Amino acid sequence: MVSKSPAAAKREYLSLLKELDRRRRTNQLAAYQPYARQAAFHAAGATNRERLFMAGNQLGKTRAGGAEWAMHLTGRYPAWWQGKVFDKAVRLWAAGVTGEGTRDNPQRVLVGPPQQPAEWGTGMIPADAIAHTIMGRNAPGALDSVVVRHGGGGDVQAGESVLSFKSYEKGREKWQGETLHGVWFDEEPPLDIYSEGLTRTNATGGITIVTFTPLLGMSDVMLLFLSAEEVERMGKG
């Protein structure tokens, strides 16, 4: 048996570290471990079509939304998952206030850095699940949609989910017509946009999730999710 030289062993070790880092970076979903509020938000999807995750900045709202959307798109649900499950490929939307906002938040979390196409596949959707991307026109680096491999393995042919990106600024008319399994509103939408998005999911019994920091006060959309007791308590506060 011929032993490797120290230099060769070092190169092999560094190559192994590089490969491990690549696998970690291109499969963020596998490493997702929700904290208590995120886990409760996900679990509520088993029995609720409409959900709200309202919290301050940098508290994991968009990350939670991105992780859940990646699971539904790919069919890769972890052992700890207790929320909504789709057993076939889905059509989902992810939306923000503007085209730039959608690009910089949901798209970034789901796909990777918008301005670095070589890094697409380092978001919550695993790189090996991204079949192809379609560019949008709303903002530089913005995607219109992503085709995502769902399930598959062994003798089973993978299905294809479709994720499309939307914005509120285009108005309600741009939200009409589609039949969807889910709509993710990242940042608070106007009530008419929310209602139209929810309508898109009626035929499939699909879901809506809303993730935002409350900046608009006691809005119509917020009131949809709060009990009378919560509204009264917030009013007194």
N, C-alpha and C positions, 0 to 999 in steps of 0.2 A: 504494500500500500504506500502510495506516494503522498506525503504530507504537503499541504499547500504552504506557499511562502507567506510570511506575515503580510506582505503587500497584497497578495491575492485574496487572503482571508479578509483583509480590511475592505477590499473592493466588494467582495461578496456580501459582507455585513452591511455596507452602506447601500448596496443595491436592494437588499432585503428591507432596510428601513424606508427607502424611497418607495418601494412597492406597498408597504404597509400604510404609509402616509397617503399614497394615491387611492388606495381602497377606502380609507377613512374619509377622505375629502369627497370622493365620488359616491358615497353612500351614507350621507348624513342621516337619512331616515332610520337606519339600523341603530344609530347611537341615541336617538331621541328618547329621553326619559322625562316625562312631565312632572312638574311639581304639583302639589295638592290641588290648587285651583285649576290648573290646566287639565289634570286628570278628571276632575269633577265636570268640567266643561265638556270634555270628550264623552264621558259616560252618559251625560244627559241626552246625547243624541240617540240613544237606544229607544227612548220613549217620547222625544220631542222633535217635531219637524223644524221648529224655529228656536234658535239659540243666540244669546248675546254674551260676549266676553268683554266686559267693560273694566278698564284698569288704567293706571297712569302710564306714562311713557317708559319704554325699556323694561316692561314687566312681562314680556313673553306672549303678548296677544297675537301678533302677526306670526310668530314662530309656531304657536299652537295651531293657528288656522292653516299655515303651510304644511305642517306635519300631517294634519288630518286630511287635507286635500290630496297630498301625495299618497296616503294609504288608499283612499278611495280610487284614485286614478290607476294605481298599480295592482291593487288587490293584495298588497303586502301588509297584513295586519299582524302586529306583534302578539305574543302570548298574553300580555297583560291587558289587551284591548277589550273594553266593555261597551263601546259605543256603537253607533250605526255601522252596519256592514252591507256593502254591495257585493253581490256574488257574480257580477258580470261587468263588462266594460261600461264606462259612464261618460256622460257629457257634462262638464262642469264649467262654470264661469268664475273668474276672480276679478274683482273690481275695486277701483279707488276713485277719489274725487276727480282727478285729472289724468290724462294719459301719462304724464310724467310721474304722478304719484303712484299710479298702478305699476309702472315700470320699476320705480325705486323701492317699492315695498312688496306687494305680493309676488311680482315677477322675480325680483331679486331673491326672495326667500325660497321660492319654488325651483328656480332654474339656476341662479348664480348671478355674478356681477353683470349688469346689463351691457356695459361698455367693453366687456372682455369675452367675446364669443368662445374663445379657447377654454374659458372657465365654465361654460355652460355645462351643467351636469354636476356642479358642486353645491347645488341647493338641496332642498328636501326631496325632489324627485331624483332617484338614483340615475347616474349617467347611463347605465345599461338599460334603463327603461325608456329613455328618450328615443323615439323612432325618428322624428324629424321636427323641425321648427319652421314656422311661417312668420316672416317679418311683418310688422305693422307699419302704419304711416303716421301715427299720432305723435311720436317723439323719437329722436335718435336712439337706437338700441332697443326700442320697444318691440315686443313680439305681438302678433295678432293671435297666434294659437300654437299649441304644442300637441303633437300626437304621442301618446304614451302607451307603452306595452302593458297590458293587463294580464296578470296570471301567466299561464303557460308553464313549460317545464316537462321533461320526459316526452311522452307521446302527445301531450296536450298542446294544441296550437294557441299561442298567446292572442288575446283579443286586443283591440285598440281603443283606448279612451281618448277623448279630445278635451283639452283645456283651452278655453278662450279668455282673453283679457278684455275688459270693458272699463268705461269710466262714466261717472255721473254727468259730466259736463256736456255730453252729447245729447242728453235729454231722453225722456221716456220712450219716444218713438223708436230709438235705436235698440231698445230692450224688448221689442215686441216680436212675436212669431216663433221663437225657438221653443222646443221641448227639452227640458234639462232635468238632470238628477240632483243638481245642487248649485247654489249661488253663494259665493263668499263676498260679503261687503267688508272691505278693510277701510275703516273710517266711516263715520255715520252718513248714511244716504238720506236724501229727501224722501218724504213719505211716499210720493208717487212712484219713485224709482224702486223703493223697497217693495211696494205692493206689486209692481210689474214683475220684479224678479221672483217673488214668491209665486205668482201666477204661472211662471214658466215651469215650476216644479210640480204643479197640481196633478198632471196626468200620470206622472211616475211615482207619486207619493214621496217626492224627493225632499231635500232639506235646504234651509238657509242658515248661514252663520254670519254674525256681525261681530267684528272686533274693532273697538275704538276707544280712544280717550275722550271722556265727555267734555267737549268744548262749546257745545251749542245750548247749554242749559237744559231745562226740562222740555226736550223736543218731543214731537209726535212719535217718532220712532222709539225713543227711550220709553215713553209711556206704554207702548205695546208690551213691554217686558216687565214692567214694575207693577207690583200689587198696590192696592189703595193704601195699605199700611206703610209701604216703602215710600210712596209719594208723599204722604203726610209727614213721615219722619224726616225726609230730605227737605221738605218745606220749612219745618221747624228749625232745621240745622242752619 
